[in-house]
Amino acid sequence: MDALDNKPRSIERYRVYLTSHKGAVRDNNEDNFAVNDVAKKLDQKNVSFIADHDAPLFAAVFDGMGGESKGEYASYISAKVGNSFYNTMKDNPETPLDLLAGEFIQRANNKIRDFLEENRCTTGGSTVVAAVFRNEIIYPFSLGDSRIYLFRGGKLTQISKDQTLAMKKYEANIYTLEEAEKSVDSHKLTAFLGVDYYRQGVKPQYYDAIVMQPADKLLLCSDGLYDEVSLSEIQDTIINYPDNPAFELARTAIKNGGGDNVTCMVIERAL
């Protein structure tokens, strides 16, 4: 990631589409999200808004885990720390984004560990997929198995890499990619917020910066989407429902089984 300079910026406008739902099976929704300085949980709602700003746009989706309320609190704690990350970026435009992102990840991990230890919980945590938008450039990073996709030229491409045991076995040539995706190891996480029990340091997975083209869309989602909706279905939904993509993606996931919470965030340049 590149450092942000402190030169005057023109106002950038992005349209953000958001939907989060507990799904058809779960009793509660452990997903959360953050957009700039707002952290909020939605359920059975459809939200679309324009983000006008002269500072970086920060967007993230968090998928809590640990059962009962632990995952819900872990993801919400992470979202609130994400708000602080956004404000820190605004106040420190010359600090490299990877440094700030690393501090955000470690602080969120430590806050989750504080919560779990105070409540004498042995399990709990949250995945994160996040992106910073600045000067028509997207800086993505992640931890866990929630995903980031780029929709460009009518084609959907996965940008993020699942941090799971299945992917480690794929990289070791134990699984083919298809076997990895269908294996029992596909959701056994090797990294997530809260995993750093001794607070020695956890780093996100950084990805190449993306120069945003006018018709590009970035999709951030929890595994409740891609477990139920194929890549081609996600792609077709984005094409066929340009004015309501997040809601339609979540609706399709629930129609296809809705076995988990599902959160979808689609971001595009606003005209």
Buried (B, 14 or more C-beta within 10 A) or exposed (E): BEBBEEEEBEEBEBBBBBBBBBBBEBEEBBBBBBBBEEBBBBEEEBBBEEBEBEBBBBBBBBBBBBEEBBBBBBBBBBBBBBBBBBBBBBEBBEBEBBEBBBBBBBBBBBBBBEBBEEEEBEEBBBBBBBBBBBBEBBBBBBBBBBBBBBBBEEEBEEBBBBBBBBBBBBEEEEBEEEBBBEBEBBBBBBBBBBBBEEEEEBBBBBBEBBEBEEEBBBBBBBBBBBBBBEEEBBBBBBEEBBEBBBBBBBBBBBEBBBBBBBBBBBBBBEE
